[in-house]
Amino acid sequence: DAPPPSELAVQRVFASLTFASPVAMLQAPGDGSRWFVVEQGGVVRVFANDPAAISSEVFLDITDRVDGTGEMGLLGMAFHPLFPGDPRVFVHYTNNDSGLVSRISEFKSSDGGATLDADPERILLVISQPETNHNGGHLAFGPDGYLYVGMGDGGGGNDQHGTIGNGQNMMTLLGKMLRIDVNGTLPYAI
């Protein structure tokens, strides 16, 4: 016998808040008191974990370096597992200052985790992007303490770059799940 169908419903929790093109919502490790919303245009907003919250504050603003059009933009963020004791936060975004690239960068908090400083930015990894879509973007720390970076296949429909596509081409970082050690040799260890 088949199980009975599940009933699903959607309920808006933070009804007084609105965001511009949100792509991710997360909390800092061990801190359920706040939510962070990553906006594609280059802003991360923070607000109290209270359904009655009526405002959010800017946690990080890097709109000056993010190309947030189409499928590009600020696409992912991950707190260091020891945040705020280790004040580093990592972001994945698209930049087009001198050619289209994905950047994995590190920013630090100098105020105990209340905000992130937009400068200095430590760029860990730059990956050229052949197209404006399929840029990937998710970042997360695994239980092994490494930072995992989800990279899109570089765009165009059906992974059409090269004879086997970027996903199968071991000579490119596109279309891969990358794992780096941000606690080792600078800028990172493999």
Disulfide bonds with the S-S distance in Angstrom:
none
